[in-house]
Amino acid sequence: MKRYLVAGMCSMVKFCLYCMRINLNIAIIKMVPNSTENNALNVTLTTKATRSEIIYKEIPSYAWSEETRQMILSAVYYGYSVSALLGGLVTHRLGGKRVILFSLLSSSILTALIPWSAGVSTDLLIVLRVLDGMAQGLHNPAMLIILANWSVAHERSTLVSITYSGVALAEIICNPLSGWICSAYKLGGWPLSFYTYSTFGAVTAILCIFLIYETPDEDPYISSNEVEYLKSFDTTVGEKNKKISVPWLSILKSSAVWTVVIAFTSNVFGFFFIITEAPIFISEVLKFDVKTVSV
């Protein structure tokens, strides 16, 4: 059934964007090596050929202060917060598919530029991370519009769950994979992690061109039976000739709304604080190497 394939592709988009967002949390341990990483490296180099030492010395590292590192790590969330508020307006003007493609391709390009920008200027790196956050923040409203067009009421929660499972999958896969790639000096070390995720994001964007459509009517590959099934529940949303009055005042006065806002904000803040700060803490305070930290 095509609607489940659409949800699966949305999950892949989530997976790619999330990996590109959190990879830096692990890579920065190698970008700014501490005493633990240097000690682990010295043990490795003394037991291996000189070639490994030469390869490692070609991998750039930086003497960023703690304040600079925190600015770099947090920059993406400033951009994300701004564009998330505008994503709905942009989606209604351009369509969900276009916004998703723009978000994914832009983030892939900006992620691929991180190794270069880090060597040019810290300010440039921070700007790219802010722009990356702005690009990623647009995709959520666009994805919800796509899912609304492709789902019926009693299946909507299932399709949304499939879509957002990409976030959990990224957390499970990205951290260990990033730790391994960053420690693979012969393969290029930490810069390769950014190239890996940006490439996967670009490939996923190409697949989205052929597998995700704005509505079932626009999809040339969907079966007529599924189109009729979806139409029978009147799932199409966002027609330009329909104007819906949003009861903003009632929403702002609703205690239920504020309860959800406070709970969700607290959960998201705690979650992203842990996944952003924990790798550095485990590496520098608990003295574990990057492979252990990533697990």
Contacts in CASP RR format, 6 or more apart in sequence:
PFRMAT RR
TARGET T0000
AUTHOR 0000-0000-0000
METHOD contacts of the structure
MODEL  1
MKRYLVAGMCSMVKFCLYCMRINLNIAIIKMVPNSTENNALNVTLTTKAT
RSEIIYKEIPSYAWSEETRQMILSAVYYGYSVSALLGGLVTHRLGGKRVI
LFSLLSSSILTALIPWSAGVSTDLLIVLRVLDGMAQGLHNPAMLIILANW
SVAHERSTLVSITYSGVALAEIICNPLSGWICSAYKLGGWPLSFYTYSTF
GAVTAILCIFLIYETPDEDPYISSNEVEYLKSFDTTVGEKNKKISVPWLS
ILKSSAVWTVVIAFTSNVFGFFFIITEAPIFISEVLKFDVKTVSV
1 226 0 8 1.000
2 150 0 8 1.000
2 216 0 8 1.000
2 219 0 8 1.000
2 221 0 8 1.000
2 222 0 8 1.000
2 223 0 8 1.000
2 226 0 8 1.000
3 150 0 8 1.000
3 151 0 8 1.000
3 155 0 8 1.000
3 159 0 8 1.000
3 216 0 8 1.000
3 226 0 8 1.000
3 230 0 8 1.000
4 159 0 8 1.000
4 162 0 8 1.000
5 211 0 8 1.000
6 146 0 8 1.000
6 147 0 8 1.000
6 150 0 8 1.000
6 159 0 8 1.000
6 211 0 8 1.000
6 212 0 8 1.000
6 213 0 8 1.000
7 147 0 8 1.000
7 150 0 8 1.000
7 158 0 8 1.000
7 159 0 8 1.000
7 160 0 8 1.000
7 162 0 8 1.000
7 163 0 8 1.000
8 162 0 8 1.000
8 163 0 8 1.000
9 204 0 8 1.000
9 207 0 8 1.000
9 208 0 8 1.000
9 211 0 8 1.000
9 212 0 8 1.000
10 100 0 8 1.000
10 143 0 8 1.000
10 146 0 8 1.000
10 147 0 8 1.000
10 162 0 8 1.000
10 163 0 8 1.000
10 212 0 8 1.000
11 162 0 8 1.000
11 163 0 8 1.000
11 164 0 8 1.000
11 165 0 8 1.000
11 166 0 8 1.000
11 169 0 8 1.000
12 166 0 8 1.000
12 204 0 8 1.000
12 207 0 8 1.000
13 100 0 8 1.000
13 103 0 8 1.000
13 104 0 8 1.000
13 139 0 8 1.000
13 143 0 8 1.000
13 204 0 8 1.000
13 208 0 8 1.000
14 143 0 8 1.000
14 163 0 8 1.000
14 164 0 8 1.000
14 165 0 8 1.000
14 166 0 8 1.000
14 167 0 8 1.000
14 170 0 8 1.000
15 166 0 8 1.000
15 167 0 8 1.000
15 169 0 8 1.000
15 170 0 8 1.000
15 173 0 8 1.000
16 104 0 8 1.000
16 107 0 8 1.000
16 108 0 8 1.000
16 170 0 8 1.000
16 197 0 8 1.000
16 200 0 8 1.000
16 201 0 8 1.000
16 204 0 8 1.000
17 103 0 8 1.000
17 104 0 8 1.000
17 107 0 8 1.000
17 136 0 8 1.000
17 139 0 8 1.000
18 166 0 8 1.000
18 167 0 8 1.000
18 170 0 8 1.000
18 171 0 8 1.000
18 174 0 8 1.000
19 170 0 8 1.000
19 173 0 8 1.000
19 174 0 8 1.000
19 197 0 8 1.000
19 200 0 8 1.000
20 107 0 8 1.000
20 108 0 8 1.000
20 111 0 8 1.000
20 132 0 8 1.000
20 136 0 8 1.000
20 194 0 8 1.000
20 197 0 8 1.000
20 198 0 8 1.000
20 201 0 8 1.000
21 76 0 8 1.000
21 132 0 8 1.000
21 133 0 8 1.000
21 136 0 8 1.000
22 170 0 8 1.000
22 171 0 8 1.000
22 174 0 8 1.000
22 175 0 8 1.000
22 275 0 8 1.000
22 276 0 8 1.000
23 111 0 8 1.000
23 174 0 8 1.000
23 178 0 8 1.000
23 193 0 8 1.000
23 194 0 8 1.000
23 197 0 8 1.000
24 72 0 8 1.000
24 73 0 8 1.000
24 76 0 8 1.000
24 114 0 8 1.000
24 129 0 8 1.000
25 73 0 8 1.000
25 175 0 8 1.000
25 275 0 8 1.000
25 276 0 8 1.000
25 279 0 8 1.000
25 280 0 8 1.000
26 174 0 8 1.000
26 175 0 8 1.000
26 178 0 8 1.000
26 179 0 8 1.000
26 182 0 8 1.000
26 193 0 8 1.000
26 279 0 8 1.000
26 290 0 8 1.000
26 293 0 8 1.000
26 294 0 8 1.000
27 178 0 8 1.000
27 182 0 8 1.000
27 190 0 8 1.000
27 193 0 8 1.000
27 194 0 8 1.000
28 69 0 8 1.000
28 72 0 8 1.000
28 73 0 8 1.000
28 279 0 8 1.000
28 280 0 8 1.000
29 37 0 8 1.000
29 182 0 8 1.000
29 279 0 8 1.000
29 280 0 8 1.000
29 283 0 8 1.000
29 290 0 8 1.000
29 293 0 8 1.000
30 37 0 8 1.000
30 59 0 8 1.000
30 61 0 8 1.000
30 182 0 8 1.000
30 183 0 8 1.000
30 189 0 8 1.000
30 190 0 8 1.000
30 290 0 8 1.000
31 60 0 8 1.000
31 61 0 8 1.000
31 62 0 8 1.000
31 64 0 8 1.000
31 118 0 8 1.000
31 190 0 8 1.000
32 61 0 8 1.000
32 62 0 8 1.000
32 63 0 8 1.000
32 64 0 8 1.000
32 69 0 8 1.000
33 41 0 8 1.000
33 61 0 8 1.000
34 283 0 8 1.000
34 284 0 8 1.000
36 283 0 8 1.000
36 284 0 8 1.000
36 287 0 8 1.000
36 288 0 8 1.000
36 289 0 8 1.000
37 283 0 8 1.000
37 289 0 8 1.000
37 290 0 8 1.000
40 289 0 8 1.000
41 56 0 8 1.000
44 52 0 8 1.000
45 52 0 8 1.000
45 53 0 8 1.000
45 56 0 8 1.000
52 185 0 8 1.000
52 186 0 8 1.000
55 185 0 8 1.000
55 186 0 8 1.000
55 188 0 8 1.000
56 185 0 8 1.000
59 185 0 8 1.000
59 188 0 8 1.000
59 189 0 8 1.000
59 190 0 8 1.000
59 191 0 8 1.000
60 115 0 8 1.000
60 118 0 8 1.000
60 119 0 8 1.000
60 191 0 8 1.000
62 118 0 8 1.000
62 119 0 8 1.000
62 122 0 8 1.000
64 72 0 8 1.000
64 122 0 8 1.000
68 122 0 8 1.000
69 280 0 8 1.000
71 126 0 8 1.000
72 122 0 8 1.000
72 125 0 8 1.000
72 126 0 8 1.000
72 129 0 8 1.000
73 276 0 8 1.000
74 276 0 8 1.000
75 126 0 8 1.000
75 127 0 8 1.000
75 129 0 8 1.000
75 130 0 8 1.000
75 133 0 8 1.000
76 129 0 8 1.000
76 130 0 8 1.000
76 132 0 8 1.000
76 133 0 8 1.000
76 136 0 8 1.000
77 133 0 8 1.000
77 272 0 8 1.000
78 130 0 8 1.000
78 133 0 8 1.000
79 130 0 8 1.000
79 131 0 8 1.000
79 132 0 8 1.000
79 133 0 8 1.000
79 134 0 8 1.000
79 137 0 8 1.000
80 133 0 8 1.000
80 134 0 8 1.000
80 136 0 8 1.000
80 137 0 8 1.000
82 134 0 8 1.000
83 133 0 8 1.000
83 134 0 8 1.000
83 135 0 8 1.000
83 136 0 8 1.000
83 137 0 8 1.000
83 138 0 8 1.000
84 137 0 8 1.000
84 138 0 8 1.000
84 140 0 8 1.000
84 141 0 8 1.000
86 138 0 8 1.000
87 99 0 8 1.000
87 137 0 8 1.000
87 138 0 8 1.000
87 140 0 8 1.000
87 141 0 8 1.000
87 142 0 8 1.000
88 141 0 8 1.000
88 142 0 8 1.000
88 145 0 8 1.000
90 99 0 8 1.000
90 138 0 8 1.000
90 141 0 8 1.000
90 142 0 8 1.000
91 99 0 8 1.000
91 138 0 8 1.000
91 141 0 8 1.000
91 142 0 8 1.000
91 145 0 8 1.000
92 145 0 8 1.000
92 238 0 8 1.000
95 142 0 8 1.000
95 145 0 8 1.000
95 214 0 8 1.000
96 142 0 8 1.000
96 143 0 8 1.000
96 145 0 8 1.000
96 146 0 8 1.000
96 214 0 8 1.000
97 142 0 8 1.000
97 146 0 8 1.000
97 208 0 8 1.000
97 212 0 8 1.000
97 213 0 8 1.000
97 214 0 8 1.000
99 138 0 8 1.000
99 139 0 8 1.000
99 141 0 8 1.000
99 142 0 8 1.000
100 139 0 8 1.000
100 142 0 8 1.000
100 143 0 8 1.000
100 146 0 8 1.000
100 208 0 8 1.000
100 212 0 8 1.000
101 205 0 8 1.000
101 208 0 8 1.000
101 209 0 8 1.000
102 135 0 8 1.000
102 138 0 8 1.000
103 135 0 8 1.000
103 136 0 8 1.000
103 137 0 8 1.000
103 138 0 8 1.000
103 139 0 8 1.000
103 142 0 8 1.000
104 139 0 8 1.000
104 201 0 8 1.000
104 202 0 8 1.000
104 204 0 8 1.000
104 205 0 8 1.000
104 208 0 8 1.000
105 202 0 8 1.000
105 205 0 8 1.000
106 131 0 8 1.000
106 132 0 8 1.000
106 135 0 8 1.000
107 132 0 8 1.000
107 133 0 8 1.000
107 135 0 8 1.000
107 136 0 8 1.000
107 198 0 8 1.000
107 201 0 8 1.000
108 197 0 8 1.000
108 198 0 8 1.000
108 199 0 8 1.000
108 201 0 8 1.000
108 202 0 8 1.000
108 205 0 8 1.000
109 198 0 8 1.000
110 128 0 8 1.000
110 129 0 8 1.000
110 131 0 8 1.000
110 132 0 8 1.000
110 135 0 8 1.000
111 132 0 8 1.000
111 194 0 8 1.000
111 197 0 8 1.000
111 198 0 8 1.000
112 194 0 8 1.000
112 195 0 8 1.000
112 198 0 8 1.000
112 199 0 8 1.000
113 128 0 8 1.000
114 125 0 8 1.000
114 128 0 8 1.000
114 129 0 8 1.000
114 194 0 8 1.000
115 190 0 8 1.000
115 191 0 8 1.000
115 194 0 8 1.000
115 195 0 8 1.000
117 124 0 8 1.000
117 125 0 8 1.000
117 128 0 8 1.000
118 125 0 8 1.000
119 125 0 8 1.000
143 163 0 8 1.000
145 237 0 8 1.000
145 238 0 8 1.000
146 212 0 8 1.000
146 214 0 8 1.000
147 156 0 8 1.000
147 159 0 8 1.000
147 160 0 8 1.000
147 163 0 8 1.000
148 156 0 8 1.000
148 235 0 8 1.000
148 237 0 8 1.000
149 214 0 8 1.000
149 215 0 8 1.000
149 216 0 8 1.000
149 235 0 8 1.000
149 236 0 8 1.000
149 237 0 8 1.000
150 159 0 8 1.000
150 215 0 8 1.000
150 216 0 8 1.000
150 230 0 8 1.000
150 235 0 8 1.000
151 159 0 8 1.000
151 160 0 8 1.000
151 235 0 8 1.000
152 229 0 8 1.000
152 230 0 8 1.000
152 233 0 8 1.000
152 235 0 8 1.000
153 233 0 8 1.000
171 275 0 8 1.000
174 197 0 8 1.000
175 279 0 8 1.000
175 294 0 8 1.000
175 295 0 8 1.000
176 294 0 8 1.000
176 295 0 8 1.000
177 193 0 8 1.000
177 196 0 8 1.000
177 294 0 8 1.000
178 193 0 8 1.000
178 294 0 8 1.000
179 193 0 8 1.000
179 290 0 8 1.000
179 291 0 8 1.000
179 293 0 8 1.000
179 294 0 8 1.000
180 291 0 8 1.000
180 294 0 8 1.000
181 187 0 8 1.000
181 189 0 8 1.000
181 190 0 8 1.000
181 192 0 8 1.000
181 193 0 8 1.000
181 196 0 8 1.000
182 189 0 8 1.000
182 190 0 8 1.000
182 193 0 8 1.000
182 290 0 8 1.000
182 294 0 8 1.000
183 189 0 8 1.000
183 289 0 8 1.000
183 290 0 8 1.000
183 291 0 8 1.000
184 192 0 8 1.000
213 219 0 8 1.000
215 236 0 8 1.000
216 222 0 8 1.000
216 226 0 8 1.000
216 227 0 8 1.000
216 230 0 8 1.000
216 231 0 8 1.000
217 227 0 8 1.000
217 236 0 8 1.000
251 257 0 8 1.000
279 293 0 8 1.000
279 294 0 8 1.000
282 288 0 8 1.000
282 292 0 8 1.000
282 293 0 8 1.000
283 289 0 8 1.000
283 290 0 8 1.000
283 293 0 8 1.000
END
